Amino acid sequence: MKKESFELVNQKIKNSHYHKFDNLAPEGFILITENALEKLKDFYFWKEWIHNPEILIDYMKEELK
């Protein structure tokens, strides 16, 4: 197994609480929690999210632990 795919599998296992919801939303969409949606109402978080969309996914991974 390639090192990159091994690391990807380890990341998916580590964040399995988040990835258990994969394939529930239609392609091109993601599911977000109500808390994450509320967090976007905070102007400073929203401003960070605009420049780095991955921050919302990272926030949800931490929240769902």
PDBQT receptor file of N, H, CA, C and O in Angstrom, charges set to zero:
ATOM      1  N   MET A   1       0.844  -1.173   0.000  1.00  0.00    +0.000 N 
ATOM      2  CA  MET A   1       0.000   0.000   0.000  1.00  0.00    +0.000 C 
ATOM      3  C   MET A   1       0.895   1.242   0.000  1.00  0.00    +0.000 C 
ATOM      4  O   MET A   1       1.877   1.315   0.738  1.00  0.00    +0.000 OA
ATOM      5  N   LYS A   2       0.539   2.208  -0.834  1.00  0.00    +0.000 N 
ATOM      6  H   LYS A   2      -0.259   2.149  -1.434  1.00  0.00    +0.000 HD
ATOM      7  CA  LYS A   2       1.327   3.432  -0.911  1.00  0.00    +0.000 C 
ATOM      8  C   LYS A   2       1.191   4.222   0.383  1.00  0.00    +0.000 C 
ATOM      9  O   LYS A   2       0.181   4.136   1.082  1.00  0.00    +0.000 OA
ATOM     10  N   LYS A   3       2.223   4.988   0.684  1.00  0.00    +0.000 N 
ATOM     11  H   LYS A   3       3.043   5.058   0.116  1.00  0.00    +0.000 HD
ATOM     12  CA  LYS A   3       2.248   5.766   1.915  1.00  0.00    +0.000 C 
ATOM     13  C   LYS A   3       1.110   6.789   1.951  1.00  0.00    +0.000 C 
ATOM     14  O   LYS A   3       0.507   7.007   3.002  1.00  0.00    +0.000 OA
ATOM     15  N   GLU A   4       0.809   7.425   0.793  1.00  0.00    +0.000 N 
ATOM     16  H   GLU A   4       1.298   7.248  -0.061  1.00  0.00    +0.000 HD
ATOM     17  CA  GLU A   4      -0.249   8.429   0.746  1.00  0.00    +0.000 C 
ATOM     18  C   GLU A   4      -1.612   7.804   1.054  1.00  0.00    +0.000 C 
ATOM     19  O   GLU A   4      -2.407   8.368   1.807  1.00  0.00    +0.000 OA
ATOM     20  N   SER A   5      -1.873   6.636   0.466  1.00  0.00    +0.000 N 
ATOM     21  H   SER A   5      -1.227   6.177  -0.145  1.00  0.00    +0.000 HD
ATOM     22  CA  SER A   5      -3.171   6.000   0.702  1.00  0.00    +0.000 C 
ATOM     23  C   SER A   5      -3.264   5.480   2.137  1.00  0.00    +0.000 C 
ATOM     24  O   SER A   5      -4.347   5.479   2.721  1.00  0.00    +0.000 OA
ATOM     25  N   PHE A   6      -2.147   5.039   2.708  1.00  0.00    +0.000 N 
ATOM     26  H   PHE A   6      -1.267   5.040   2.233  1.00  0.00    +0.000 HD
ATOM     27  CA  PHE A   6      -2.120   4.605   4.098  1.00  0.00    +0.000 C 
ATOM     28  C   PHE A   6      -2.450   5.766   5.024  1.00  0.00    +0.000 C 
ATOM     29  O   PHE A   6      -3.218   5.610   5.974  1.00  0.00    +0.000 OA
ATOM     30  N   GLU A   7      -1.868   6.931   4.748  1.00  0.00    +0.000 N 
ATOM     31  H   GLU A   7      -1.244   7.058   3.977  1.00  0.00    +0.000 HD
ATOM     32  CA  GLU A   7      -2.156   8.116   5.554  1.00  0.00    +0.000 C 
ATOM     33  C   GLU A   7      -3.609   8.559   5.396  1.00  0.00    +0.000 C 
ATOM     34  O   GLU A   7      -4.230   8.991   6.367  1.00  0.00    +0.000 OA
ATOM     35  N   LEU A   8      -4.152   8.457   4.194  1.00  0.00    +0.000 N 
ATOM     36  H   LEU A   8      -3.647   8.105   3.406  1.00  0.00    +0.000 HD
ATOM     37  CA  LEU A   8      -5.552   8.811   3.951  1.00  0.00    +0.000 C 
ATOM     38  C   LEU A   8      -6.477   7.896   4.747  1.00  0.00    +0.000 C 
ATOM     39  O   LEU A   8      -7.443   8.361   5.354  1.00  0.00    +0.000 OA
ATOM     40  N   VAL A   9      -6.186   6.603   4.746  1.00  0.00    +0.000 N 
ATOM     41  H   VAL A   9      -5.402   6.225   4.254  1.00  0.00    +0.000 HD
ATOM     42  CA  VAL A   9      -6.997   5.646   5.509  1.00  0.00    +0.000 C 
ATOM     43  C   VAL A   9      -6.903   5.963   6.997  1.00  0.00    +0.000 C 
ATOM     44  O   VAL A   9      -7.915   5.935   7.697  1.00  0.00    +0.000 OA
ATOM     45  N   ASN A  10      -5.712   6.263   7.487  1.00  0.00    +0.000 N 
ATOM     46  H   ASN A  10      -4.890   6.287   6.918  1.00  0.00    +0.000 HD
ATOM     47  CA  ASN A  10      -5.556   6.611   8.902  1.00  0.00    +0.000 C 
ATOM     48  C   ASN A  10      -6.338   7.869   9.265  1.00  0.00    +0.000 C 
ATOM     49  O   ASN A  10      -6.939   7.932  10.337  1.00  0.00    +0.000 OA
ATOM     50  N   GLN A  11      -6.337   8.878   8.380  1.00  0.00    +0.000 N 
ATOM     51  H   GLN A  11      -5.849   8.827   7.509  1.00  0.00    +0.000 HD
ATOM     52  CA  GLN A  11      -7.093  10.099   8.630  1.00  0.00    +0.000 C 
ATOM     53  C   GLN A  11      -8.598   9.808   8.668  1.00  0.00    +0.000 C 
ATOM     54  O   GLN A  11      -9.320  10.349   9.505  1.00  0.00    +0.000 OA
ATOM     55  N   LYS A  12      -9.065   8.942   7.746  1.00  0.00    +0.000 N 
ATOM     56  H   LYS A  12      -8.478   8.502   7.066  1.00  0.00    +0.000 HD
ATOM     57  CA  LYS A  12     -10.494   8.603   7.726  1.00  0.00    +0.000 C 
ATOM     58  C   LYS A  12     -10.887   7.844   8.985  1.00  0.00    +0.000 C 
ATOM     59  O   LYS A  12     -11.976   8.051   9.520  1.00  0.00    +0.000 OA
ATOM     60  N   ILE A  13     -10.008   6.966   9.462  1.00  0.00    +0.000 N 
ATOM     61  H   ILE A  13      -9.123   6.797   9.027  1.00  0.00    +0.000 HD
ATOM     62  CA  ILE A  13     -10.293   6.230  10.698  1.00  0.00    +0.000 C 
ATOM     63  C   ILE A  13     -10.298   7.195  11.876  1.00  0.00    +0.000 C 
ATOM     64  O   ILE A  13     -11.184   7.130  12.729  1.00  0.00    +0.000 OA
ATOM     65  N   LYS A  14      -9.312   8.091  11.928  1.00  0.00    +0.000 N 
ATOM     66  H   LYS A  14      -8.592   8.144  11.235  1.00  0.00    +0.000 HD
ATOM     67  CA  LYS A  14      -9.217   9.047  13.018  1.00  0.00    +0.000 C 
ATOM     68  C   LYS A  14     -10.459   9.941  13.070  1.00  0.00    +0.000 C 
ATOM     69  O   LYS A  14     -10.930  10.293  14.151  1.00  0.00    +0.000 OA
ATOM     70  N   ASN A  15     -10.978  10.299  11.916  1.00  0.00    +0.000 N 
ATOM     71  H   ASN A  15     -10.596  10.013  11.037  1.00  0.00    +0.000 HD
ATOM     72  CA  ASN A  15     -12.147  11.188  11.834  1.00  0.00    +0.000 C 
ATOM     73  C   ASN A  15     -13.407  10.427  11.420  1.00  0.00    +0.000 C 
ATOM     74  O   ASN A  15     -14.281  10.987  10.759  1.00  0.00    +0.000 OA
ATOM     75  N   SER A  16     -13.503   9.158  11.806  1.00  0.00    +0.000 N 
ATOM     76  H   SER A  16     -12.793   8.703  12.343  1.00  0.00    +0.000 HD
ATOM     77  CA  SER A  16     -14.640   8.331  11.392  1.00  0.00    +0.000 C 
ATOM     78  C   SER A  16     -15.969   8.889  11.897  1.00  0.00    +0.000 C 
ATOM     79  O   SER A  16     -17.004   8.692  11.261  1.00  0.00    +0.000 OA
ATOM     80  N   HIS A  17     -15.948   9.582  13.034  1.00  0.00    +0.000 N 
ATOM     81  H   HIS A  17     -15.107   9.742  13.551  1.00  0.00    +0.000 HD
ATOM     82  CA  HIS A  17     -17.169  10.202  13.550  1.00  0.00    +0.000 C 
ATOM     83  C   HIS A  17     -17.720  11.235  12.571  1.00  0.00    +0.000 C 
ATOM     84  O   HIS A  17     -18.928  11.468  12.532  1.00  0.00    +0.000 OA
ATOM     85  N   TYR A  18     -16.849  11.851  11.785  1.00  0.00    +0.000 N 
ATOM     86  H   TYR A  18     -15.867  11.661  11.817  1.00  0.00    +0.000 HD
ATOM     87  CA  TYR A  18     -17.272  12.817  10.768  1.00  0.00    +0.000 C 
ATOM     88  C   TYR A  18     -17.607  12.098   9.459  1.00  0.00    +0.000 C 
ATOM     89  O   TYR A  18     -18.622  12.395   8.828  1.00  0.00    +0.000 OA
ATOM     90  N   HIS A  19     -16.765  11.163   9.057  1.00  0.00    +0.000 N 
ATOM     91  H   HIS A  19     -15.941  10.922   9.569  1.00  0.00    +0.000 HD
ATOM     92  CA  HIS A  19     -16.920  10.517   7.754  1.00  0.00    +0.000 C 
ATOM     93  C   HIS A  19     -18.070   9.517   7.700  1.00  0.00    +0.000 C 
ATOM     94  O   HIS A  19     -18.410   9.041   6.617  1.00  0.00    +0.000 OA
ATOM     95  N   LYS A  20     -18.675   9.188   8.836  1.00  0.00    +0.000 N 
ATOM     96  H   LYS A  20     -18.399   9.576   9.716  1.00  0.00    +0.000 HD
ATOM     97  CA  LYS A  20     -19.816   8.272   8.785  1.00  0.00    +0.000 C 
ATOM     98  C   LYS A  20     -20.997   8.907   8.054  1.00  0.00    +0.000 C 
ATOM     99  O   LYS A  20     -21.934   8.207   7.668  1.00  0.00    +0.000 OA
ATOM    100  N   PHE A  21     -20.962  10.219   7.861  1.00  0.00    +0.000 N 
ATOM    101  H   PHE A  21     -20.201  10.788   8.174  1.00  0.00    +0.000 HD
ATOM    102  CA  PHE A  21     -22.035  10.913   7.151  1.00  0.00    +0.000 C 
ATOM    103  C   PHE A  21     -21.714  11.119   5.671  1.00  0.00    +0.000 C 
ATOM    104  O   PHE A  21     -22.510  11.715   4.945  1.00  0.00    +0.000 OA
ATOM    105  N   ASP A  22     -20.562  10.633   5.218  1.00  0.00    +0.000 N 
ATOM    106  H   ASP A  22     -19.915  10.148   5.807  1.00  0.00    +0.000 HD
ATOM    107  CA  ASP A  22     -20.230  10.743   3.793  1.00  0.00    +0.000 C 
ATOM    108  C   ASP A  22     -21.288  10.010   2.964  1.00  0.00    +0.000 C 
ATOM    109  O   ASP A  22     -21.868   9.024   3.417  1.00  0.00    +0.000 OA
ATOM    110  N   ASN A  23     -21.524  10.487   1.782  1.00  0.00    +0.000 N 
ATOM    111  H   ASN A  23     -21.052  11.288   1.413  1.00  0.00    +0.000 HD
ATOM    112  CA  ASN A  23     -22.456   9.906   0.812  1.00  0.00    +0.000 C 
ATOM    113  C   ASN A  23     -23.919  10.044   1.212  1.00  0.00    +0.000 C 
ATOM    114  O   ASN A  23     -24.779   9.443   0.569  1.00  0.00    +0.000 OA
ATOM    115  N   LEU A  24     -24.232  10.812   2.247  1.00  0.00    +0.000 N 
ATOM    116  H   LEU A  24     -23.533  11.301   2.769  1.00  0.00    +0.000 HD
ATOM    117  CA  LEU A  24     -25.627  11.080   2.582  1.00  0.00    +0.000 C 
ATOM    118  C   LEU A  24     -26.149  12.304   1.836  1.00  0.00    +0.000 C 
ATOM    119  O   LEU A  24     -27.324  12.360   1.471  1.00  0.00    +0.000 OA
ATOM    120  N   ALA A  25     -25.290  13.264   1.614  1.00  0.00    +0.000 N 
ATOM    121  H   ALA A  25     -24.336  13.218   1.910  1.00  0.00    +0.000 HD
ATOM    122  CA  ALA A  25     -25.673  14.469   0.889  1.00  0.00    +0.000 C 
ATOM    123  C   ALA A  25     -25.425  14.246  -0.608  1.00  0.00    +0.000 C 
ATOM    124  O   ALA A  25     -24.531  13.485  -0.978  1.00  0.00    +0.000 OA
ATOM    125  N   PRO A  26     -26.198  14.892  -1.456  1.00  0.00    +0.000 N 
ATOM    126  CA  PRO A  26     -25.952  14.778  -2.900  1.00  0.00    +0.000 C 
ATOM    127  C   PRO A  26     -24.547  15.277  -3.248  1.00  0.00    +0.000 C 
ATOM    128  O   PRO A  26     -23.948  16.057  -2.508  1.00  0.00    +0.000 OA
ATOM    129  N   GLU A  27     -24.047  14.820  -4.366  1.00  0.00    +0.000 N 
ATOM    130  H   GLU A  27     -24.533  14.187  -4.967  1.00  0.00    +0.000 HD
ATOM    131  CA  GLU A  27     -22.708  15.209  -4.796  1.00  0.00    +0.000 C 
ATOM    132  C   GLU A  27     -22.618  16.726  -4.944  1.00  0.00    +0.000 C 
ATOM    133  O   GLU A  27     -23.498  17.360  -5.527  1.00  0.00    +0.000 OA
ATOM    134  N   GLY A  28     -21.550  17.289  -4.410  1.00  0.00    +0.000 N 
ATOM    135  H   GLY A  28     -20.835  16.773  -3.937  1.00  0.00    +0.000 HD
ATOM    136  CA  GLY A  28     -21.351  18.723  -4.475  1.00  0.00    +0.000 C 
ATOM    137  C   GLY A  28     -21.863  19.453  -3.243  1.00  0.00    +0.000 C 
ATOM    138  O   GLY A  28     -21.692  20.667  -3.127  1.00  0.00    +0.000 OA
ATOM    139  N   PHE A  29     -22.493  18.725  -2.317  1.00  0.00    +0.000 N 
ATOM    140  H   PHE A  29     -22.633  17.739  -2.411  1.00  0.00    +0.000 HD
ATOM    141  CA  PHE A  29     -23.013  19.300  -1.090  1.00  0.00    +0.000 C 
ATOM    142  C   PHE A  29     -22.348  18.634   0.102  1.00  0.00    +0.000 C 
ATOM    143  O   PHE A  29     -21.851  17.512  -0.003  1.00  0.00    +0.000 OA
ATOM    144  N   ILE A  30     -22.338  19.325   1.237  1.00  0.00    +0.000 N 
ATOM    145  H   ILE A  30     -22.741  20.236   1.323  1.00  0.00    +0.000 HD
ATOM    146  CA  ILE A  30     -21.881  18.714   2.478  1.00  0.00    +0.000 C 
ATOM    147  C   ILE A  30     -22.944  18.947   3.542  1.00  0.00    +0.000 C 
ATOM    148  O   ILE A  30     -23.689  19.926   3.490  1.00  0.00    +0.000 OA
ATOM    149  N   LEU A  31     -23.003  18.044   4.496  1.00  0.00    +0.000 N 
ATOM    150  H   LEU A  31     -22.398  17.249   4.538  1.00  0.00    +0.000 HD
ATOM    151  CA  LEU A  31     -23.889  18.229   5.639  1.00  0.00    +0.000 C 
ATOM    152  C   LEU A  31     -23.118  18.969   6.709  1.00  0.00    +0.000 C 
ATOM    153  O   LEU A  31     -21.956  18.661   6.972  1.00  0.00    +0.000 OA
ATOM    154  N   ILE A  32     -23.759  19.940   7.322  1.00  0.00    +0.000 N 
ATOM    155  H   ILE A  32     -24.703  20.191   7.108  1.00  0.00    +0.000 HD
ATOM    156  CA  ILE A  32     -23.118  20.620   8.439  1.00  0.00    +0.000 C 
ATOM    157  C   ILE A  32     -24.072  20.589   9.626  1.00  0.00    +0.000 C 
ATOM    158  O   ILE A  32     -25.290  20.521   9.460  1.00  0.00    +0.000 OA
ATOM    159  N   THR A  33     -23.509  20.640  10.807  1.00  0.00    +0.000 N 
ATOM    160  H   THR A  33     -22.519  20.696  10.942  1.00  0.00    +0.000 HD
ATOM    161  CA  THR A  33     -24.320  20.611  12.017  1.00  0.00    +0.000 C 
ATOM    162  C   THR A  33     -24.950  21.982  12.252  1.00  0.00    +0.000 C 
ATOM    163  O   THR A  33     -24.522  22.988  11.685  1.00  0.00    +0.000 OA
ATOM    164  N   GLU A  34     -25.961  21.996  13.089  1.00  0.00    +0.000 N 
ATOM    165  H   GLU A  34     -26.309  21.179  13.549  1.00  0.00    +0.000 HD
ATOM    166  CA  GLU A  34     -26.605  23.271  13.427  1.00  0.00    +0.000 C 
ATOM    167  C   GLU A  34     -25.625  24.199  14.130  1.00  0.00    +0.000 C 
ATOM    168  O   GLU A  34     -25.658  25.412  13.921  1.00  0.00    +0.000 OA
ATOM    169  N   ASN A  35     -24.752  23.637  14.963  1.00  0.00    +0.000 N 
ATOM    170  H   ASN A  35     -24.726  22.652  15.133  1.00  0.00    +0.000 HD
ATOM    171  CA  ASN A  35     -23.758  24.462  15.654  1.00  0.00    +0.000 C 
ATOM    172  C   ASN A  35     -22.794  25.111  14.663  1.00  0.00    +0.000 C 
ATOM    173  O   ASN A  35     -22.406  26.266  14.838  1.00  0.00    +0.000 OA
ATOM    174  N   ALA A  36     -22.409  24.373  13.623  1.00  0.00    +0.000 N 
ATOM    175  H   ALA A  36     -22.725  23.435  13.480  1.00  0.00    +0.000 HD
ATOM    176  CA  ALA A  36     -21.524  24.936  12.605  1.00  0.00    +0.000 C 
ATOM    177  C   ALA A  36     -22.232  26.054  11.848  1.00  0.00    +0.000 C 
ATOM    178  O   ALA A  36     -21.623  27.067  11.505  1.00  0.00    +0.000 OA
ATOM    179  N   LEU A  37     -23.514  25.861  11.593  1.00  0.00    +0.000 N 
ATOM    180  H   LEU A  37     -24.009  25.038  11.872  1.00  0.00    +0.000 HD
ATOM    181  CA  LEU A  37     -24.292  26.905  10.924  1.00  0.00    +0.000 C 
ATOM    182  C   LEU A  37     -24.380  28.157  11.798  1.00  0.00    +0.000 C 
ATOM    183  O   LEU A  37     -24.258  29.276  11.299  1.00  0.00    +0.000 OA
ATOM    184  N   GLU A  38     -24.588  27.971  13.083  1.00  0.00    +0.000 N 
ATOM    185  H   GLU A  38     -24.686  27.062  13.489  1.00  0.00    +0.000 HD
ATOM    186  CA  GLU A  38     -24.614  29.100  14.016  1.00  0.00    +0.000 C 
ATOM    187  C   GLU A  38     -23.252  29.784  14.078  1.00  0.00    +0.000 C 
ATOM    188  O   GLU A  38     -23.170  31.007  14.188  1.00  0.00    +0.000 OA
ATOM    189  N   LYS A  39     -22.186  28.991  14.007  1.00  0.00    +0.000 N 
ATOM    190  H   LYS A  39     -22.252  27.998  13.917  1.00  0.00    +0.000 HD
ATOM    191  CA  LYS A  39     -20.828  29.547  14.066  1.00  0.00    +0.000 C 
ATOM    192  C   LYS A  39     -20.582  30.478  12.874  1.00  0.00    +0.000 C 
ATOM    193  O   LYS A  39     -19.853  31.462  13.000  1.00  0.00    +0.000 OA
ATOM    194  N   LEU A  40     -21.183  30.175  11.724  1.00  0.00    +0.000 N 
ATOM    195  H   LEU A  40     -21.776  29.376  11.622  1.00  0.00    +0.000 HD
ATOM    196  CA  LEU A  40     -21.014  31.021  10.539  1.00  0.00    +0.000 C 
ATOM    197  C   LEU A  40     -21.657  32.401  10.711  1.00  0.00    +0.000 C 
ATOM    198  O   LEU A  40     -21.341  33.327   9.965  1.00  0.00    +0.000 OA
ATOM    199  N   LYS A  41     -22.544  32.539  11.673  1.00  0.00    +0.000 N 
ATOM    200  H   LYS A  41     -22.801  31.787  12.279  1.00  0.00    +0.000 HD
ATOM    201  CA  LYS A  41     -23.147  33.849  11.931  1.00  0.00    +0.000 C 
ATOM    202  C   LYS A  41     -22.153  34.804  12.573  1.00  0.00    +0.000 C 
ATOM    203  O   LYS A  41     -22.336  36.021  12.525  1.00  0.00    +0.000 OA
ATOM    204  N   ASP A  42     -21.103  34.257  13.174  1.00  0.00    +0.000 N 
ATOM    205  H   ASP A  42     -20.954  33.268  13.213  1.00  0.00    +0.000 HD
ATOM    206  CA  ASP A  42     -20.045  35.079  13.753  1.00  0.00    +0.000 C 
ATOM    207  C   ASP A  42     -19.217  35.654  12.605  1.00  0.00    +0.000 C 
ATOM    208  O   ASP A  42     -18.638  34.904  11.818  1.00  0.00    +0.000 OA
ATOM    209  N   PHE A  43     -19.161  36.969  12.511  1.00  0.00    +0.000 N 
ATOM    210  H   PHE A  43     -19.631  37.578  13.151  1.00  0.00    +0.000 HD
ATOM    211  CA  PHE A  43     -18.507  37.633  11.380  1.00  0.00    +0.000 C 
ATOM    212  C   PHE A  43     -17.054  37.199  11.220  1.00  0.00    +0.000 C 
ATOM    213  O   PHE A  43     -16.616  36.966  10.094  1.00  0.00    +0.000 OA
ATOM    214  N   TYR A  44     -16.300  37.083  12.297  1.00  0.00    +0.000 N 
ATOM    215  H   TYR A  44     -16.656  37.272  13.212  1.00  0.00    +0.000 HD
ATOM    216  CA  TYR A  44     -14.875  36.755  12.194  1.00  0.00    +0.000 C 
ATOM    217  C   TYR A  44     -14.662  35.320  11.731  1.00  0.00    +0.000 C 
ATOM    218  O   TYR A  44     -13.744  35.049  10.957  1.00  0.00    +0.000 OA
ATOM    219  N   PHE A  45     -15.502  34.398  12.197  1.00  0.00    +0.000 N 
ATOM    220  H   PHE A  45     -16.248  34.618  12.825  1.00  0.00    +0.000 HD
ATOM    221  CA  PHE A  45     -15.421  33.014  11.715  1.00  0.00    +0.000 C 
ATOM    222  C   PHE A  45     -15.807  32.962  10.243  1.00  0.00    +0.000 C 
ATOM    223  O   PHE A  45     -15.157  32.278   9.451  1.00  0.00    +0.000 OA
ATOM    224  N   TRP A  46     -16.857  33.679   9.878  1.00  0.00    +0.000 N 
ATOM    225  H   TRP A  46     -17.385  34.235  10.521  1.00  0.00    +0.000 HD
ATOM    226  CA  TRP A  46     -17.296  33.717   8.484  1.00  0.00    +0.000 C 
ATOM    227  C   TRP A  46     -16.185  34.252   7.589  1.00  0.00    +0.000 C 
ATOM    228  O   TRP A  46     -15.939  33.726   6.503  1.00  0.00    +0.000 OA
ATOM    229  N   LYS A  47     -15.514  35.307   8.058  1.00  0.00    +0.000 N 
ATOM    230  H   LYS A  47     -15.713  35.735   8.940  1.00  0.00    +0.000 HD
ATOM    231  CA  LYS A  47     -14.442  35.911   7.274  1.00  0.00    +0.000 C 
ATOM    232  C   LYS A  47     -13.294  34.922   7.068  1.00  0.00    +0.000 C 
ATOM    233  O   LYS A  47     -12.717  34.857   5.983  1.00  0.00    +0.000 OA
ATOM    234  N   GLU A  48     -12.960  34.147   8.114  1.00  0.00    +0.000 N 
ATOM    235  H   GLU A  48     -13.428  34.199   8.996  1.00  0.00    +0.000 HD
ATOM    236  CA  GLU A  48     -11.930  33.107   7.975  1.00  0.00    +0.000 C 
ATOM    237  C   GLU A  48     -12.390  32.040   6.992  1.00  0.00    +0.000 C 
ATOM    238  O   GLU A  48     -11.606  31.563   6.172  1.00  0.00    +0.000 OA
ATOM    239  N   TRP A  49     -13.685  31.663   7.079  1.00  0.00    +0.000 N 
ATOM    240  H   TRP A  49     -14.322  32.051   7.745  1.00  0.00    +0.000 HD
ATOM    241  CA  TRP A  49     -14.222  30.606   6.216  1.00  0.00    +0.000 C 
ATOM    242  C   TRP A  49     -14.192  31.016   4.744  1.00  0.00    +0.000 C 
ATOM    243  O   TRP A  49     -13.937  30.188   3.869  1.00  0.00    +0.000 OA
ATOM    244  N   ILE A  50     -14.455  32.294   4.475  1.00  0.00    +0.000 N 
ATOM    245  H   ILE A  50     -14.663  32.966   5.185  1.00  0.00    +0.000 HD
ATOM    246  CA  ILE A  50     -14.422  32.780   3.093  1.00  0.00    +0.000 C 
ATOM    247  C   ILE A  50     -13.041  32.575   2.479  1.00  0.00    +0.000 C 
ATOM    248  O   ILE A  50     -12.925  32.222   1.305  1.00  0.00    +0.000 OA
ATOM    249  N   HIS A  51     -11.999  32.795   3.269  1.00  0.00    +0.000 N 
ATOM    250  H   HIS A  51     -12.093  33.082   4.223  1.00  0.00    +0.000 HD
ATOM    251  CA  HIS A  51     -10.635  32.661   2.754  1.00  0.00    +0.000 C 
ATOM    252  C   HIS A  51     -10.099  31.235   2.851  1.00  0.00    +0.000 C 
ATOM    253  O   HIS A  51      -9.116  30.895   2.192  1.00  0.00    +0.000 OA
ATOM    254  N   ASN A  52     -10.742  30.395   3.672  1.00  0.00    +0.000 N 
ATOM    255  H   ASN A  52     -11.541  30.670   4.207  1.00  0.00    +0.000 HD
ATOM    256  CA  ASN A  52     -10.292  29.012   3.844  1.00  0.00    +0.000 C 
ATOM    257  C   ASN A  52     -11.510  28.129   4.106  1.00  0.00    +0.000 C 
ATOM    258  O   ASN A  52     -11.848  27.898   5.267  1.00  0.00    +0.000 OA
ATOM    259  N   PRO A  53     -12.182  27.626   3.066  1.00  0.00    +0.000 N 
ATOM    260  CA  PRO A  53     -13.401  26.832   3.245  1.00  0.00    +0.000 C 
ATOM    261  C   PRO A  53     -13.196  25.547   4.058  1.00  0.00    +0.000 C 
ATOM    262  O   PRO A  53     -14.153  25.018   4.623  1.00  0.00    +0.000 OA
ATOM    263  N   GLU A  54     -11.971  25.047   4.121  1.00  0.00    +0.000 N 
ATOM    264  H   GLU A  54     -11.194  25.477   3.662  1.00  0.00    +0.000 HD
ATOM    265  CA  GLU A  54     -11.704  23.825   4.876  1.00  0.00    +0.000 C 
ATOM    266  C   GLU A  54     -11.868  24.026   6.378  1.00  0.00    +0.000 C 
ATOM    267  O   GLU A  54     -12.006  23.050   7.116  1.00  0.00    +0.000 OA
ATOM    268  N   ILE A  55     -11.855  25.263   6.839  1.00  0.00    +0.000 N 
ATOM    269  H   ILE A  55     -11.743  26.056   6.240  1.00  0.00    +0.000 HD
ATOM    270  CA  ILE A  55     -11.964  25.536   8.277  1.00  0.00    +0.000 C 
ATOM    271  C   ILE A  55     -13.300  25.038   8.826  1.00  0.00    +0.000 C 
ATOM    272  O   ILE A  55     -13.361  24.609   9.978  1.00  0.00    +0.000 OA
ATOM    273  N   LEU A  56     -14.356  25.084   8.042  1.00  0.00    +0.000 N 
ATOM    274  H   LEU A  56     -14.307  25.432   7.106  1.00  0.00    +0.000 HD
ATOM    275  CA  LEU A  56     -15.662  24.615   8.487  1.00  0.00    +0.000 C 
ATOM    276  C   LEU A  56     -15.644  23.099   8.677  1.00  0.00    +0.000 C 
ATOM    277  O   LEU A  56     -16.187  22.592   9.659  1.00  0.00    +0.000 OA
ATOM    278  N   ILE A  57     -15.037  22.390   7.763  1.00  0.00    +0.000 N 
ATOM    279  H   ILE A  57     -14.596  22.803   6.966  1.00  0.00    +0.000 HD
ATOM    280  CA  ILE A  57     -14.935  20.935   7.880  1.00  0.00    +0.000 C 
ATOM    281  C   ILE A  57     -14.078  20.562   9.081  1.00  0.00    +0.000 C 
ATOM    282  O   ILE A  57     -14.416  19.636   9.819  1.00  0.00    +0.000 OA
ATOM    283  N   ASP A  58     -12.972  21.273   9.285  1.00  0.00    +0.000 N 
ATOM    284  H   ASP A  58     -12.697  22.026   8.686  1.00  0.00    +0.000 HD
ATOM    285  CA  ASP A  58     -12.126  21.017  10.460  1.00  0.00    +0.000 C 
ATOM    286  C   ASP A  58     -12.887  21.287  11.747  1.00  0.00    +0.000 C 
ATOM    287  O   ASP A  58     -12.755  20.536  12.713  1.00  0.00    +0.000 OA
ATOM    288  N   TYR A  59     -13.676  22.344  11.771  1.00  0.00    +0.000 N 
ATOM    289  H   TYR A  59     -13.783  22.954  10.986  1.00  0.00    +0.000 HD
ATOM    290  CA  TYR A  59     -14.478  22.677  12.945  1.00  0.00    +0.000 C 
ATOM    291  C   TYR A  59     -15.484  21.560  13.236  1.00  0.00    +0.000 C 
ATOM    292  O   TYR A  59     -15.666  21.170  14.390  1.00  0.00    +0.000 OA
ATOM    293  N   MET A  60     -16.130  21.051  12.199  1.00  0.00    +0.000 N 
ATOM    294  H   MET A  60     -15.983  21.367  11.262  1.00  0.00    +0.000 HD
ATOM    295  CA  MET A  60     -17.114  20.008  12.386  1.00  0.00    +0.000 C 
ATOM    296  C   MET A  60     -16.468  18.705  12.857  1.00  0.00    +0.000 C 
ATOM    297  O   MET A  60     -17.049  17.984  13.669  1.00  0.00    +0.000 OA
ATOM    298  N   LYS A  61     -15.293  18.405  12.364  1.00  0.00    +0.000 N 
ATOM    299  H   LYS A  61     -14.821  18.990  11.704  1.00  0.00    +0.000 HD
ATOM    300  CA  LYS A  61     -14.591  17.193  12.813  1.00  0.00    +0.000 C 
ATOM    301  C   LYS A  61     -14.303  17.276  14.309  1.00  0.00    +0.000 C 
ATOM    302  O   LYS A  61     -14.456  16.291  15.033  1.00  0.00    +0.000 OA
ATOM    303  N   GLU A  62     -13.891  18.440  14.763  1.00  0.00    +0.000 N 
ATOM    304  H   GLU A  62     -13.766  19.239  14.175  1.00  0.00    +0.000 HD
ATOM    305  CA  GLU A  62     -13.621  18.619  16.185  1.00  0.00    +0.000 C 
ATOM    306  C   GLU A  62     -14.908  18.593  17.008  1.00  0.00    +0.000 C 
ATOM    307  O   GLU A  62     -14.940  18.046  18.110  1.00  0.00    +0.000 OA
ATOM    308  N   GLU A  63     -15.961  19.185  16.462  1.00  0.00    +0.000 N 
ATOM    309  H   GLU A  63     -15.934  19.629  15.567  1.00  0.00    +0.000 HD
ATOM    310  CA  GLU A  63     -17.228  19.262  17.176  1.00  0.00    +0.000 C 
ATOM    311  C   GLU A  63     -17.871  17.890  17.343  1.00  0.00    +0.000 C 
ATOM    312  O   GLU A  63     -18.481  17.615  18.376  1.00  0.00    +0.000 OA
ATOM    313  N   LEU A  64     -17.743  17.036  16.350  1.00  0.00    +0.000 N 
ATOM    314  H   LEU A  64     -17.247  17.259  15.510  1.00  0.00    +0.000 HD
ATOM    315  CA  LEU A  64     -18.407  15.733  16.385  1.00  0.00    +0.000 C 
ATOM    316  C   LEU A  64     -17.659  14.680  17.198  1.00  0.00    +0.000 C 
ATOM    317  O   LEU A  64     -18.144  13.557  17.341  1.00  0.00    +0.000 OA
ATOM    318  N   LYS A  65     -16.502  15.017  17.726  1.00  0.00    +0.000 N 
ATOM    319  H   LYS A  65     -16.108  15.929  17.611  1.00  0.00    +0.000 HD
ATOM    320  CA  LYS A  65     -15.754  14.027  18.520  1.00  0.00    +0.000 C 
ATOM    321  C   LYS A  65     -16.475  13.703  19.789  1.00  0.00    +0.000 C 
ATOM    322  O   LYS A  65     -15.996  12.891  20.581  1.00  0.00    +0.000 OA
TER     323      LYS A  65
